[in-house]
Amino acid sequence: MGAARHVACYQRWIAGQEAGLGELEASSANAAAGRATDGELRAVVERCMRGYAEYVSTRRALAREDGAALFAPPWCTSFENSVLWIGGCRPSLTIRLLYSLSGEGLEEHIEEFISGCGALGAARGMGLLGITARQLELVNDLHRRTLRDEDALSDRLATLQEDVADRPLLPIVRERATAAAAALGAGASCDGLATRTRLVVATPEGAVDHEVDAAIGRYKAGLGRLLEEADELRMSTAQTLVTEILTPRQAVETLVAAKQLHLTVRSWSRRGEAAVTQPARSPVTLPPAPSSNP
């Protein structure tokens, strides 16, 4: 039942991404044709962010039930899972996307641009989105704060993962191994050693090992708390960028690119995995060529 709720949450999110992309693309086209005001564009951006906030809220509840399920979700492709960071994209990815949209090489010239060396570019803005010097300064500050917060969460995740080799799991494993060895006797053969190994984790059929479940439950709870904080960082970074730093039109273009990237990578990776898992076709046997002899 829990897995079904996770899948349903993800499917609603993808459907929302697709619908949101359509609305954003239409707004972008209207803005380019001069048929959309800043107020209308801002309303579209706010609807998009509300959908994101609802998704984060639903994931928060699911993470408290089983945080581990969201770290490598089976409803995603292996490629999608390979680029996940604590159950989602890195918050800084949104900022890197903005740098890419604003023009190739912009990151390399941030300090020069902020210092005012490019006065003409600072006045007119730079790149595809027309980012100004002041905006770039704010984006750069947000990027630094986001990277600092990402590093802190990554360190906590590393500590939690290393704790598997410590309390509370290791003492339980050692205790069960000692008990199994005592039950089988000291002079066990290699077969006996394998049996002891199986007994460490074995329980009578239908039985519940409350001690082990509690230990794993505490680990999953720790993962869930990290995922909640990572989701909040993802949300706050995107919110600050598109509602406080960028203009409505810049925000629309950035959100269009983010959704296009997400949905296209998802589609490509699914197509690639389907091709790999598809059974090979049987070779076609051609009929023999007709004889030229009479």
Salt bridges, closest charged atoms under 4 A:
GLU23 OE2 - ARG47 NH2 2.46
GLU65 OE2 - ARG5 NH1 2.55
ASP66 OD1 - LYS220 NZ 3.79
GLU107 OE1 - ARG96 NE 3.19
GLU111 OE2 - ARG144 NH2 2.97
GLU112 OE1 - HIS109 ND1 3.49
GLU137 OE1 - ARG134 NH1 3.20
ASP149 OD1 - ARG148 NE 3.34
GLU150 OE1 - ARG90 NH1 3.11
ASP209 OD2 - ARG176 NH1 2.52
GLU211 OE1 - ARG176 NH2 2.79
GLU228 OE2 - ARG64 NE 3.00
GLU229 OE1 - ARG156 NH1 2.78
ASP231 OD2 - ARG59 NE 2.77
ASP231 OD1 - ARG234 NH2 2.70
GLU232 OE2 - ARG60 NH2 2.55
